[in-house]
Amino acid sequence: GEFEKVRRMRKTAADQTEALQAQVQKLLSSADGTAPEDILGFVQLLTSLRDLRGQIIALRDVRYTDAAVIDRMDQAVVEGSDKLSDKCVAFLLQPKALDPYRKQITEQQARVPGLAKVTESDEVEAALAKSSSELEMLTTIVSGLKIKDATETTRIIEDISTLFAQLNQVRSVLRNRRNELAKSEGAAQFQAQLSLLSQSVLNYLEIATTPEKCDEALTRVLVQIEEMETRFSEFDEYATELISKREEAQPAFESRRQRLTDSLNRRCQTLGQSGERILTSVRNRLASFAKPEEVHSWLAGDAMVAKLRDLIEELRKLGDSVRADELQTRLKTVQQDSLKQIRDKAELFVDGGDLIQLGRHKFSVNRQPLELAVLPRDGGLAYHLTGTRFFEKIESAALEAQRHVWDQAVVSENEQIYRGEYLAWQIYKTGKAHEVHAFMAERYQEGYTKGVHDHDAALILRPLMEMHASLGLLRHSPAARGFALLFWHAWKDDETKRSLAVRMQSKGRMKELLGSTSGEMDAALLAQVASFSSRWQVD
């Protein structure tokens, strides 16, 4: 209870007092029995005594401590501090008392001209900072010492001030040297960091495949630029380059993000449209089922429905949950509507669904969609509405003029021209050698059959092309060839004629080497040919 608590507190107070007495005894013995060889030893002892007195003062606040014992310890520490202070003053009055600090400062001063790296200057700065801290502590201790002769205090403080002046001079020289080193090292380091930044921008642009990754990559680049601004804040000329780099990076990522967003939107729209088409096919397919089991079985196993579900899942992954939910809901609705229609049909239709029974009466059902068509009827053409007996004859003179093509099913074949011949002629007109099957594949609207018309066209085309190659000028009419000879020989042999002959020979060689059949017509030559033909009354 309370008694045990008091006993524990008394024991704790006694233990603390005993431990502190041991520390006091040990430190006073060191202060009285040894004489430090340098000022650093005095500083350490005086600092320890000051800390120890603080602990003694703090012990007074502990309950159940012996005040008399604490007073004796405090008095002993005060007396020991006074004795040590007198020794310290006597030591400081010696000319060589502050030599350790002078030596430290001089050594660091000698290192400054030979510094080659910023890291080396940082080491010197750290050593100078340590010396400065110790001198400040020494000044504080001397100011607190009880020195009877004020001139002695003044002398000691002046010696310390002299060291501070020397220390500040070394720091000033070091600062200038460090700036020089930082400028030379910073230029190379900045260029390396700038190259790394440019490469990082390119890499991030490559791996940024979504708008979210674009934002994340841009944040990383901006953080990297801010780190460089902090690192090279001492160099104003680099700030402009970093600002320019930021202005380059931000639009690049924004443009990349916009392109990705547009691509994502287009992708989602395409998937949505594909889903719409599949839903239409699903709705039409479900309309043909007569039992609910067929509906469930088909929806569970059909590849088209599985494709629709894959589209919905992909839309969710792309973030377009609204469109995905809409397709999912519509698929469910189509399924429910189909089941409802099956139930309705079971109640209304009989005999396989082709008859509606109302009481004793049965009515046939026409499921054929109404479409307008043009059909031959009674030697002419007539409009017809499918699923009905509606016909209306078309009266048109323009249509009557095209009667010869009424029975032509495709553009590539009629009563006189076979489809394979038409295909061979189409290839021949191009003037180039084509692979027949590839040429035919692009003209599916002309109604060719693979393996039939391409085979026949190849058989027709081969001798046709050989004939074309061997005919030469004979492919032109005799009248055209005769008129050309007459024109050429009637033309007076002059410079214009010789120049034309050279050009024609050059074009001929180009045609042989390059297979070129195109060439620009000479306007002056055409005019001369026209004038010649008018004189000879040639058409």
C-alpha positions in Angstrom: 0.0 0.0 0.0 1.1 3.5 0.8 3.9 2.3 3.1 5.4 0.2 0.3 5.2 3.2 -2.1 7.0 5.5 0.3 9.6 2.8 0.9 10.3 2.5 -2.8 10.5 6.2 -3.2 13.0 6.5 -0.3 15.1 3.7 -1.8 15.1 5.4 -5.2 16.1 8.7 -3.7 18.9 7.0 -1.8 20.2 5.2 -4.9 20.2 8.4 -7.0 22.0 10.3 -4.2 24.6 7.5 -3.9 25.2 7.3 -7.6 25.6 11.1 -7.9 28.0 11.2 -4.9 30.2 8.6 -6.7 30.2 10.8 -9.8 31.1 13.9 -7.8 33.9 12.1 -6.0 35.3 10.7 -9.2 35.2 14.0 -11.1 36.6 16.1 -8.2 39.5 13.6 -7.9 40.2 14.0 -11.6 40.1 17.8 -11.3 42.3 17.9 -8.2 44.8 15.1 -9.1 45.6 15.8 -12.7 46.6 18.9 -14.6 45.4 19.0 -18.2 48.2 19.4 -20.8 46.1 21.7 -23.1 43.1 23.9 -23.0 40.9 21.2 -24.3 41.3 19.2 -21.2 40.3 22.2 -19.0 37.3 22.8 -21.2 36.2 19.2 -20.9 36.6 19.2 -17.0 34.8 22.5 -16.5 31.9 21.4 -18.8 31.6 18.1 -16.8 31.5 20.0 -13.5 28.8 22.3 -14.8 26.7 19.4 -16.0 27.2 17.6 -12.7 26.0 20.7 -10.7 22.9 20.7 -12.9 22.2 17.1 -11.9 22.7 18.0 -8.2 20.1 20.9 -8.5 17.7 18.5 -10.2 18.2 16.0 -7.3 16.7 18.5 -4.9 13.3 18.0 -6.5 13.3 14.3 -5.8 11.2 13.5 -2.7 12.8 11.9 0.4 16.4 13.0 -0.5 18.8 14.2 2.2 19.1 18.0 1.7 22.2 18.2 3.9 24.0 15.6 1.7 22.9 17.5 -1.5 24.2 20.8 0.0 27.6 19.2 0.8 27.9 17.8 -2.8 26.9 21.2 -4.2 29.5 23.0 -2.1 32.2 20.5 -3.1 31.4 20.9 -6.8 31.4 24.7 -6.5 34.8 24.7 -4.7 36.2 22.2 -7.3 35.0 24.4 -10.1 36.6 27.5 -8.6 39.9 25.7 -8.1 39.8 24.4 -11.7 38.9 27.8 -13.0 41.9 29.4 -11.3 44.1 26.7 -12.9 42.4 27.3 -16.3 43.0 31.1 -16.1 46.6 30.5 -15.2 46.9 28.2 -18.1 45.2 30.6 -20.5 47.6 33.4 -19.5 50.4 31.3 -21.0 51.4 32.4 -24.5 51.0 28.9 -25.9 47.7 28.0 -24.2 45.7 28.4 -27.4 48.3 26.8 -29.7 46.1 23.7 -30.4 43.5 25.9 -32.0 46.1 27.9 -33.8 47.5 24.7 -35.2 44.1 23.4 -36.3 43.3 26.6 -38.1 46.7 26.9 -39.7 46.5 23.3 -41.0 43.1 23.9 -42.6 44.3 27.2 -44.1 47.2 25.4 -45.7 44.9 22.8 -47.3 42.7 25.4 -49.0 44.9 26.2 -52.0 45.3 22.6 -52.9 41.7 21.6 -52.8 40.6 19.8 -55.9 37.0 18.7 -55.1 34.0 20.1 -53.4 33.9 17.2 -51.0 37.4 18.1 -49.8 36.3 21.6 -49.2 33.4 20.2 -47.2 35.9 18.3 -45.0 37.8 21.5 -44.3 34.6 23.4 -43.6 33.6 20.7 -41.0 37.0 21.0 -39.3 36.7 24.8 -39.1 33.2 24.5 -37.8 34.4 22.2 -35.0 37.1 24.6 -34.0 34.7 27.5 -34.1 32.3 25.6 -31.8 35.0 24.8 -29.3 36.2 28.4 -29.3 32.6 29.6 -28.7 32.3 27.2 -25.8 35.7 28.4 -24.4 34.5 32.0 -24.6 31.4 31.1 -22.7 33.4 29.3 -20.0 35.9 32.1 -19.6 33.1 34.6 -19.3 31.6 32.6 -16.5 34.8 32.2 -14.6 35.4 34.2 -11.4 38.6 36.0 -12.4 39.6 38.7 -9.9 41.8 40.6 -12.4 39.7 42.0 -15.2 42.8 42.6 -17.4 43.4 38.9 -17.4 39.9 38.2 -18.7 40.3 40.9 -21.3 43.6 39.4 -22.5 42.2 35.9 -22.8 39.1 37.1 -24.7 41.4 39.1 -27.1 43.4 36.0 -27.8 40.3 34.0 -28.6 39.0 36.9 -30.7 42.3 36.8 -32.7 41.7 33.2 -33.4 38.1 33.9 -34.5 39.5 36.5 -36.9 41.9 34.1 -38.4 39.2 31.5 -38.6 36.9 33.8 -40.4 39.6 34.7 -42.9 40.2 31.0 -43.6 36.5 30.5 -44.1 36.3 33.4 -46.5 39.1 32.0 -48.6 37.6 28.5 -48.4 34.2 29.9 -49.5 35.7 31.4 -52.6 37.7 28.3 -53.4 34.6 26.1 -52.9 32.6 28.3 -55.3 35.3 27.9 -58.0 35.3 24.1 -57.5 31.5 24.0 -57.4 31.3 26.0 -60.6 33.7 23.7 -62.5 32.3 20.5 -61.1 28.7 21.8 -61.4 28.9 22.4 -65.1 29.9 18.8 -65.9 27.5 17.4 -63.3 24.6 19.6 -64.5 25.1 18.6 -68.1 25.1 14.9 -67.0 22.0 15.4 -65.0 20.3 17.3 -67.8 21.1 14.5 -70.3 19.7 12.0 -67.8 16.6 14.1 -67.4 16.1 14.2 -71.2 16.5 10.5 -71.4 14.1 10.0 -68.5 11.5 12.1 -70.3 11.8 9.9 -73.4 11.6 6.7 -71.3 8.6 7.9 -69.3 6.8 8.9 -72.5 7.4 5.4 -73.9 6.1 3.6 -70.8 3.2 6.0 -70.2 0.5 3.9 -71.9 -2.5 5.2 -69.9 -3.6 8.8 -68.9 -2.9 7.8 -65.2 0.6 6.7 -66.0 1.2 10.0 -67.9 0.2 11.9 -64.8 2.5 9.8 -62.6 5.4 10.1 -65.0 5.0 13.9 -65.3 5.1 14.1 -61.5 8.3 12.2 -61.4 9.9 14.4 -64.0 8.8 17.6 -62.2 10.2 16.2 -58.9 13.5 15.4 -60.7 13.6 19.0 -62.1 12.9 20.5 -58.6 15.7 18.4 -57.1 18.1 19.7 -59.8 16.9 23.3 -59.0 17.7 22.7 -55.4 21.1 21.1 -56.1 22.2 23.8 -58.5 20.5 26.8 -56.8 23.8 28.6 -56.5 24.1 28.9 -60.3 21.6 31.3 -61.8 22.5 30.4 -65.4 21.2 26.9 -64.9 17.8 28.0 -63.7 16.9 29.2 -67.2 17.7 25.8 -68.7 15.7 24.0 -66.1 12.7 26.3 -66.7 13.0 25.6 -70.4 13.2 21.8 -69.7 10.1 22.0 -67.6 8.2 23.9 -70.3 9.2 21.2 -72.8 8.3 18.3 -70.6 4.8 19.5 -69.5 3.4 20.0 -73.0 4.9 16.7 -74.2 3.2 14.7 -71.4 0.0 16.7 -71.8 -0.1 15.9 -75.5 0.7 12.3 -74.8 -2.1 12.2 -72.2 -4.5 13.8 -74.7 -3.7 11.3 -77.4 -4.1 8.4 -75.0 -7.4 9.8 -73.8 -8.6 10.2 -77.3 -7.5 6.7 -78.2 -9.1 5.3 -75.1 -12.4 7.1 -76.0 -12.3 5.8 -79.5 -11.5 2.3 -78.3 -14.4 2.4 -75.9 -16.7 3.8 -78.6 -15.7 1.0 -81.0 -16.3 -1.7 -78.3 -19.6 -0.1 -77.5 -20.7 -0.2 -81.2 -19.5 -3.8 -81.5 -21.6 -4.6 -78.5 -24.6 -2.9 -80.0 -24.3 -5.0 -83.2 -23.9 -8.2 -81.2 -26.9 -7.3 -79.1 -29.0 -6.9 -82.3 -27.8 -10.3 -83.5 -28.6 -11.9 -80.1 -32.1 -10.4 -80.1 -32.8 -11.7 -83.6 -31.4 -15.2 -82.7 -33.4 -15.4 -79.5 -36.6 -14.6 -81.4 -36.3 -18.0 -83.1 -36.4 -20.1 -80.0 -39.5 -21.8 -78.8 -38.5 -23.0 -75.4 -36.8 -21.3 -72.4 -34.3 -24.1 -72.2 -33.1 -23.3 -75.7 -32.6 -19.7 -74.7 -30.6 -20.5 -71.6 -28.5 -23.1 -73.4 -27.7 -20.8 -76.3 -26.8 -17.9 -74.1 -24.5 -20.1 -72.0 -22.6 -21.6 -74.9 -22.7 -19.3 -77.9 -19.4 -17.7 -78.9 -21.1 -14.4 -79.9 -22.6 -14.0 -76.4 -19.2 -14.9 -74.9 -17.7 -12.2 -77.1 -20.2 -9.7 -75.8 -19.3 -10.5 -72.2 -15.6 -10.1 -73.1 -16.4 -6.7 -74.5 -18.2 -5.7 -71.4 -15.2 -6.9 -69.2 -12.8 -5.0 -71.4 -14.8 -1.8 -71.1 -14.7 -2.2 -67.4 -10.9 -2.5 -67.5 -10.7 0.6 -69.7 -12.7 2.5 -67.1 -15.9 3.0 -69.1 -18.1 1.4 -66.5 -21.2 3.3 -67.6 -21.1 1.8 -71.1 -20.3 -1.6 -69.7 -23.2 -1.5 -67.3 -25.5 -0.4 -70.1 -24.5 -3.4 -72.3 -24.8 -5.7 -69.3 -28.3 -4.4 -68.5 -29.4 -4.6 -72.1 -28.2 -8.2 -72.5 -30.2 -9.1 -69.4 -33.2 -7.3 -70.8 -33.0 -9.1 -74.1 -32.9 -12.4 -72.3 -35.9 -11.5 -70.2 -37.8 -10.2 -73.2 -37.1 -13.4 -75.1 -38.4 -15.6 -72.2 -41.5 -13.4 -72.0 -42.2 -13.7 -75.7 -41.8 -17.5 -75.5 -44.4 -17.5 -72.7 -46.7 -15.3 -74.8 -46.3 -17.5 -77.8 -47.2 -20.6 -75.9 -50.4 -19.0 -74.8 -51.4 -17.5 -78.2 -49.9 -19.7 -81.0 -50.7 -23.3 -81.9 -49.4 -25.8 -84.5 -45.8 -24.8 -84.2 -46.4 -21.1 -84.0 -47.8 -20.5 -87.5 -51.4 -20.2 -86.3 -53.1 -18.0 -83.8 -56.2 -19.6 -82.2 -59.0 -17.4 -80.9 -61.7 -19.6 -79.7 -62.6 -22.1 -82.4 -61.0 -19.9 -85.1 -57.4 -20.2 -86.3 -55.6 -17.5 -88.3 -52.3 -18.0 -90.2 -49.4 -15.7 -89.4 -47.2 -14.2 -92.1 -43.7 -13.6 -90.7 -42.2 -12.3 -93.9 -41.0 -8.7 -93.6 -42.6 -6.1 -95.9 -40.0 -5.0 -98.5 -40.4 -3.2 -101.8 -38.9 -5.0 -104.8 -38.8 -4.7 -108.6 -39.8 -8.0 -110.4 -40.4 -8.9 -114.1 -44.1 -9.4 -114.7 -46.1 -9.7 -117.9 -43.2 -8.7 -120.2 -42.3 -5.7 -118.1 -41.1 -4.6 -114.7 -43.4 -4.0 -111.7 -43.1 -2.9 -108.1 -43.9 -5.7 -105.6 -44.5 -5.6 -101.9 -43.1 -8.9 -100.5 -45.5 -11.0 -98.5 -48.5 -9.6 -100.3 -50.1 -9.8 -103.7 -49.5 -6.2 -104.5 -48.0 -5.5 -108.0 -47.8 -2.2 -109.9 -46.4 -2.0 -113.4 -43.6 0.5 -114.0 -44.1 2.8 -116.9 -40.7 4.4 -117.9 -39.3 5.1 -121.3 -35.7 5.4 -119.9 -36.2 2.0 -118.2 -37.6 0.5 -121.4 -34.5 1.6 -123.3 -32.4 -0.5 -121.1 -34.4 -3.7 -121.6 -31.4 -5.5 -122.9 -29.8 -5.5 -119.4 -33.0 -6.4 -117.4 -31.9 -10.0 -117.3 -28.2 -9.3 -116.6 -27.5 -10.5 -113.1 -24.0 -9.0 -112.8 -22.0 -6.3 -114.5 -19.3 -8.7 -115.6 -21.4 -11.0 -117.8 -24.2 -10.9 -120.3 -25.4 -13.0 -123.3 -22.3 -12.1 -125.4 -19.5 -11.7 -122.8 -18.4 -14.5 -120.4 -17.3 -13.4 -116.9 -13.8 -14.8 -117.4 -13.4 -12.8 -120.6 -14.5 -9.7 -118.8 -11.9 -10.3 -116.0 -9.1 -10.9 -118.5 -10.1 -7.7 -120.4 -10.0 -5.7 -117.1 -6.5 -6.9 -116.3 -5.4 -6.2 -119.9 -6.6 -2.6 -119.8 -4.3 -1.8 -116.9 -1.3 -2.6 -119.1 0.5 -4.3 -116.2 1.0 -7.9 -115.2 -1.2 -8.8 -112.3 -1.8 -12.0 -110.3 -5.2 -12.9 -111.5 -6.5 -14.2 -108.2 -5.4 -11.1 -106.3 -6.9 -8.8 -108.9 -10.2 -10.7 -108.8 -10.3 -10.6 -105.0 -10.7 -6.9 -105.0 -13.8 -7.0 -107.3 -16.1 -9.2 -105.3 -19.1 -7.1 -106.5 -18.6 -8.4 -110.0 -19.6 -11.9 -109.0 -16.5 -14.0 -109.8 -16.2 -17.6 -108.5 -12.8 -18.6 -107.2 -11.3 -21.4 -109.1 -13.5 -20.9 -112.1 -13.4 -17.4 -113.5 -9.8 -16.7 -112.4 -8.6 -19.9 -114.0 -10.4 -19.1 -117.3 -9.2 -15.5 -117.2 -5.6 -16.7 -116.8 -5.9 -18.9 -119.8 -7.3 -16.1 -121.9 -4.9 -13.4 -120.6 -1.7 -15.3 -121.2 -1.9 -15.4 -125.1 -3.4 -12.0 -125.1 -0.5 -10.4 -123.3 2.0 -12.3 -125.5 0.2 -11.0 -128.6 0.3 -7.5 -127.2 4.0 -7.7 -126.5 4.8 -9.1 -130.0 2.6 -6.8 -132.1 4.5 -3.7 -131.4 3.2 -0.9 -133.7 0.8 -3.3 -135.4 -1.5 -2.8 -132.5 -2.4 0.6 -134.1 -4.7 0.8 -137.1 -3.2 0.9 -140.7 -4.6 4.4 -141.2 -2.9 5.7 -138.1 0.5 4.1 -139.0 0.3 5.3 -142.6 -0.5 8.9 -141.5 2.4 8.8 -139.1 4.8 7.8 -141.8 3.4 10.4 -144.2 3.7 13.1 -141.6 7.3 12.2 -140.6 8.6 12.0 -144.1 6.8 15.2 -145.2 8.4 17.1 -142.3 11.5 19.1 -143.3 14.7 17.8 -141.7 15.5 20.6 -139.2 16.7 21.0 -135.7 13.2 20.6 -134.2 12.7 17.3 -135.9 16.1 16.0 -134.9 15.5 17.0 -131.3 12.1 15.3 -131.3 13.8 12.1 -132.6 16.3 12.1 -129.8 13.5 12.6 -127.2 11.4 9.8 -128.7 14.4 7.4 -128.6 15.1 8.3 -125.0 11.5 7.6 -124.0 11.6 4.3 -125.9 14.7 3.2 -123.8 12.9 4.4 -120.6 10.0 2.2 -121.5 12.2 -0.8 -122.1 14.1 -0.4 -118.9 11.4 0.9 -116.5 8.3 -0.3 -118.2 6.9 3.2 -118.2 4.1 3.8 -120.7 3.2 7.4 -119.7 4.7 10.5 -121.2 3.9 14.1 -121.6 2.7 15.1 -125.1 4.5 17.9 -126.8 2.0 20.7 -127.4 3.9 22.1 -130.3 4.1 18.7 -131.9 0.4 18.2 -131.4 -0.3 21.5 -133.1 1.9 20.6 -136.0 0.2 17.2 -136.4 -3.2 18.9 -136.3 -2.1 21.4 -139.0 -0.8 18.6 -141.2 -4.0 16.6 -140.8 -6.2 19.6 -141.7 -4.2 20.1 -144.9 -4.6 16.5 -145.9 -8.2 16.4 -144.6 -7.4 13.4 -142.3 -9.8 12.7 -139.4 
